[in-house]
Amino acid sequence: MRRDLSIGTRVVGGFGVVIAMIAMMAVLCLYFVQKLNANATALHEQRLVPLQQLARITDAYSAGMVQAVERARDRKLPLADAALSITEARASADRSWQTYRAASQDESAHGLVSDLDRSLATANTATERLLGILASRDTAALARFAVNDLFPAVVGVTDGVRALSDRQLEAATRE
């Protein structure tokens, strides 16, 4: 039957098949790009944003509180300024933790979240005591408290954040 068709009809038919294949490939490409975009968006929202919140908690404690205490202890920062920095750092850490808790949907990390809740409560109690020491302007007590109480509490927070961050990264790797 193909021999009965003119050369022009055969050429047009051949091009029609090629165009149909190209159109089918374009539709498949669009489908896979859309699926890839949805996966990337989910990865961003479910893994990267929570990691950012966890990083902010660590920054608040290490760069905010610990640095302010060290500078105040070394008399490089007025005690009132240190108290302000510590209060702001704690508020930032609390906001980031609440944002993380609201967005986190990883049930496998429930135990780690509970552990970090306890570490944060310990650190917040230490922060309240620290603010009292700063208000009393007792630099000797500040130095003792920083080493014996505050720094261990901050290490508990950073260890908890590290464990949750590792869990987030492991989950992102699996996805």
C-alpha positions in Angstrom: 0.0 0.0 0.0 2.9 2.3 0.6 3.9 2.0 -3.0 0.6 3.4 -4.0 1.3 6.6 -2.1 3.0 9.5 -3.8 6.4 10.6 -2.6 4.9 13.8 -1.3 2.4 11.9 0.8 5.1 9.7 2.2 7.3 12.6 3.1 4.4 14.5 4.8 3.4 11.3 6.6 7.0 10.8 7.8 7.3 14.3 9.0 3.9 13.8 10.7 5.2 10.8 12.7 8.4 12.7 13.7 6.3 15.8 14.8 4.0 13.5 16.8 7.0 11.9 18.5 8.5 15.3 19.3 5.1 16.5 20.7 4.9 13.3 22.9 8.5 13.9 24.2 7.7 17.5 24.9 4.6 16.5 26.9 6.7 14.0 28.9 9.4 16.5 29.5 6.9 19.0 30.8 5.4 16.4 33.1 8.8 15.4 34.5 9.9 19.0 34.9 6.7 19.7 36.8 7.3 16.7 39.0 10.9 17.7 39.6 9.8 21.2 40.6 7.2 19.8 43.0 9.9 17.6 44.6 12.3 20.5 44.9 9.7 22.7 46.5 8.8 19.9 49.0 12.5 19.4 49.8 12.9 23.1 50.4 9.9 23.5 52.6 10.2 20.2 54.5 14.0 20.0 54.9 15.9 23.2 54.1 13.6 25.7 55.9 13.7 23.6 59.1 17.5 23.4 58.9 17.6 27.1 58.6 15.5 27.5 61.8 17.8 25.0 63.6 20.9 27.0 62.4 19.3 30.2 63.8 18.9 28.6 67.2 22.6 27.6 67.3 23.6 31.1 66.1 21.5 32.7 68.8 23.2 30.7 71.5 26.7 30.7 70.3 27.0 34.0 68.6 24.5 35.8 70.7 24.6 34.5 74.3 28.0 33.0 74.6 29.8 35.8 72.8 28.1 38.4 74.9 29.0 36.6 78.1 32.6 36.2 77.1 32.9 39.9 76.1 31.2 41.0 79.4 33.4 38.7 81.4 36.5 40.1 79.7 35.1 43.7 80.3 34.9 44.4 76.6 31.1 44.8 76.7 29.1 46.7 79.3 26.9 44.3 81.4 23.7 46.1 80.4 24.6 45.6 76.8 25.4 42.0 77.4 22.0 41.5 79.1 20.3 43.1 76.1 22.2 40.9 73.6 21.4 37.8 75.6 17.7 38.8 75.8 17.6 39.3 72.1 19.4 36.1 71.4 17.0 34.1 73.6 14.0 35.7 71.8 15.5 34.8 68.4 16.1 31.2 69.5 12.6 30.9 70.9 11.1 32.3 67.7 13.1 29.9 65.5 12.2 26.9 67.7 8.5 27.7 67.6 8.7 28.1 63.8 10.6 24.8 63.5 8.0 23.0 65.7 5.1 24.4 63.7 6.6 23.4 60.4 8.3 20.1 61.3 6.4 17.0 60.2 9.1 14.4 60.8 7.5 12.0 63.2 10.7 9.9 63.4 12.4 12.9 65.1 9.9 13.1 67.9 12.3 11.9 70.5 15.0 14.3 69.4 12.5 17.2 69.5 11.6 16.2 73.1 15.3 16.1 74.0 15.9 19.5 72.5 12.8 20.8 74.3 14.4 19.8 77.6 17.8 21.2 76.7 16.2 24.5 75.7 14.3 24.6 79.0 17.5 24.1 80.9 19.3 26.8 78.8 16.4 29.2 79.4 16.6 28.6 83.1 20.3 29.3 82.9 19.6 32.4 80.9 17.3 33.7 83.6 20.0 33.1 86.2 22.5 34.8 84.0 20.4 37.9 83.6 20.1 38.1 87.3 23.9 37.9 87.7 24.3 40.6 85.1 21.7 42.8 86.9 23.7 42.3 90.1 26.9 43.4 88.3 28.8 40.5 89.9 31.6 39.8 87.4 33.1 37.0 89.6 29.8 35.2 89.7 29.4 35.8 86.0 32.7 34.1 85.2 31.9 31.1 87.4 28.4 30.8 86.1 29.5 31.0 82.5 31.9 28.0 82.8 29.9 25.9 85.2 26.3 26.4 84.1 25.8 28.4 81.0 28.3 26.8 78.7 27.1 23.2 79.5 23.5 24.2 78.9 24.4 25.7 75.6 26.3 22.6 74.6 23.2 20.6 75.4 21.2 22.8 73.0 23.8 22.7 70.2 24.1 18.9 70.5 20.3 18.6 70.2 20.3 20.9 67.2 23.1 18.9 65.6 21.1 15.7 66.1 18.0 17.2 64.6 20.0 18.7 61.7 21.5 15.3 61.0 18.1 13.7 61.0 16.8 16.4 58.5 19.8 15.7 56.2 19.3 12.0 56.4 15.7 12.4 55.5 16.6 14.7 52.6 19.1 12.2 51.3 16.4 9.5 51.2 13.9 11.7 49.4 
